[in-house]
Every structure is written in structure tokens, then in C-alpha cells.
């Protein structure tokens, strides 16, 4: 297939069919008050539902999960710092020791998904520590 031109296709992709451009056209309703009321009603319902769901998720987070999430973020930050140091040619033994300490003291999360994520992060930490013989 060769590129013939730049822009919208003038012919139908299926041979023998006419191009129908009216289906993709934009139009404004004649009665603007009805259109505005409909758009406003449709926009507020999902936003309020999303807010309620967010509040429920935030309220359901246990203290153990918040601590485990913070711990996981700390391990990820140290892994990123080790990667930057490796790319710049610096071997940071203190960061490796801090990473080993964080991995040894990793809290257990109550949320299954969070626990699985932390487990994956711990595996990556152990791989990095094993690569550097710490």
C-alpha cells in the first residue's frame, strides 16, 4: 500500500460504497436550554459517584496498609536511586545497606493487591542485593 496524499480519505475504504460524511458531523441543537440541562445532569452524576467511591477507598485503608504503602514507596525510591547511581558510575554502599534494612523490615499489608505488589518489589530488592553481594 502506497501513501497517495496527506489528509482525509475521499473514497470509501470498501470499493463501491459511497463516502458518508454526515454521520461524523457535529451539530448544535436549536433549543440551547434543553441541551445545557441535559449536559449538566449527565456531567454531575458520574463526578459525584466518583467522589463517593474515592472517599470509600480512602476510608477503607487500614493503618497497616498505609504503613506498607509508604514502605514500598521508600524501597522504590531507593531502587531508582541505585539505578541512577549505576548509570552515573557511582557505587553507593550506604543506599544498598538502607535498602537491605527496608527489605528486612517490610510490613505485611492487609490488602491482597498491595501485598502482592510489595512482594514483587521485595523480589526486585533481593535481586539487586544479590547482584551486589550484600
C-alpha positions as CSV (number, residue, x, y, z in Angstrom):
1,X,0.0,0.0,0.0
2,X,1.4,3.4,-1.0
3,X,0.7,6.7,0.6
4,X,-1.1,8.8,-2.0
5,X,-1.8,12.0,-0.2
6,X,-2.0,13.8,3.1
7,X,-5.4,14.4,4.6
8,X,-8.8,12.7,4.9
9,X,-9.6,9.8,2.6
10,X,-12.0,10.9,-0.1
11,X,-13.1,7.4,-1.2
12,X,-14.7,4.8,0.8
13,X,-12.3,2.1,2.2
14,X,-14.7,-0.5,0.8
15,X,-14.9,-0.5,-3.0
16,X,-18.3,0.6,-4.4
17,X,-19.6,2.2,-1.2
18,X,-20.2,6.0,-1.2
19,X,-18.5,8.1,1.5
20,X,-20.9,9.0,4.3
21,X,-19.6,12.2,6.0
22,X,-22.9,13.2,7.6
23,X,-22.5,10.6,10.4
24,X,-19.4,12.2,11.8
25,X,-20.8,15.8,11.6
26,X,-21.2,18.0,14.6
27,X,-24.4,19.8,15.2
28,X,-25.8,22.1,17.9
29,X,-29.4,21.6,19.0
30,X,-31.8,24.5,18.3
31,X,-33.0,24.7,21.9
32,X,-29.9,25.6,23.9
33,X,-31.6,25.4,27.4
34,X,-32.5,21.7,26.9
35,X,-29.1,20.9,25.7
36,X,-27.4,22.7,28.6
37,X,-29.7,21.0,31.2
38,X,-29.0,17.5,29.7
39,X,-25.3,18.1,29.6
40,X,-25.2,19.4,33.1
41,X,-27.3,16.5,34.5
42,X,-25.1,13.9,32.7
43,X,-21.9,15.5,33.9
44,X,-22.7,15.7,37.6
45,X,-23.8,12.1,38.2
46,X,-20.5,10.4,37.4
47,X,-18.5,13.0,39.2
48,X,-20.4,12.6,42.4
49,X,-20.3,8.8,42.1
50,X,-16.5,9.0,41.6
51,X,-16.1,11.2,44.6
52,X,-18.1,8.8,46.8
53,X,-16.1,5.9,45.6
54,X,-12.8,7.7,46.3
55,X,-13.9,8.6,49.8
56,X,-14.8,4.9,50.4
57,X,-11.4,3.8,49.2
58,X,-9.6,6.3,51.4
59,X,-11.7,5.4,54.4
60,X,-11.1,1.7,53.9
61,X,-7.3,2.0,54.0
62,X,-6.0,0.5,57.2
63,X,-3.1,1.8,59.2
64,X,-1.1,-1.3,58.2
65,X,-1.8,-0.7,54.5
66,X,-0.7,2.9,54.8
67,X,2.5,1.9,56.5
68,X,3.1,-0.8,54.0
69,X,2.4,1.5,51.1
70,X,4.9,4.1,52.5
71,X,7.5,1.4,53.0
72,X,7.0,0.2,49.4
73,X,7.4,3.8,48.1
74,X,10.6,4.1,50.1
75,X,12.0,0.9,48.6
76,X,11.1,2.0,45.1
77,X,12.8,5.4,45.7
78,X,16.0,3.6,46.8
79,X,15.8,1.3,43.8
80,X,15.5,4.3,41.5
81,X,18.5,6.0,43.2
82,X,20.6,2.8,42.8
83,X,19.7,2.8,39.1
84,X,20.7,6.4,38.7
85,X,23.9,5.8,40.6
86,X,24.7,2.7,38.4
87,X,24.2,4.8,35.3
88,X,26.5,7.5,36.5
89,X,29.1,5.0,37.6
90,X,28.8,5.5,41.4
91,X,28.6,2.6,43.7
92,X,26.5,3.6,46.8
93,X,27.1,1.1,49.6
94,X,25.0,3.2,52.1
95,X,22.0,3.0,49.8
96,X,22.4,-0.7,49.4
97,X,22.5,-1.2,53.2
98,X,19.5,1.1,53.7
99,X,17.6,-1.0,51.0
100,X,18.6,-4.2,52.8
101,X,17.3,-2.8,56.1
102,X,14.0,-1.7,54.5
103,X,13.5,-5.2,52.9
104,X,14.1,-6.9,56.2
105,X,11.6,-4.7,58.0
106,X,8.8,-4.8,55.3
107,X,5.4,-4.7,56.9
108,X,2.6,-7.1,55.9
109,X,-0.3,-5.4,54.1
110,X,-3.9,-6.4,54.7
111,X,-4.9,-5.6,51.1
112,X,-4.2,-8.6,48.8
113,X,-3.2,-6.4,45.8
114,X,-0.9,-4.2,47.9
115,X,0.7,-7.3,49.5
116,X,1.3,-8.8,46.0
117,X,2.8,-5.5,44.8
118,X,5.1,-5.3,47.9
119,X,6.1,-8.9,47.3
120,X,7.2,-8.1,43.7
121,X,9.1,-5.1,45.0
122,X,10.9,-7.2,47.6
123,X,11.9,-9.7,44.9
124,X,13.4,-6.9,42.9
125,X,15.2,-5.6,46.0
126,X,16.6,-9.1,46.7
127,X,17.8,-9.4,43.1
128,X,19.7,-6.1,43.4
129,X,21.2,-7.0,46.7
130,X,22.3,-10.4,45.3
131,X,23.8,-8.8,42.3
132,X,26.0,-6.6,44.5
133,X,26.8,-9.3,47.1
134,X,25.3,-7.5,50.1
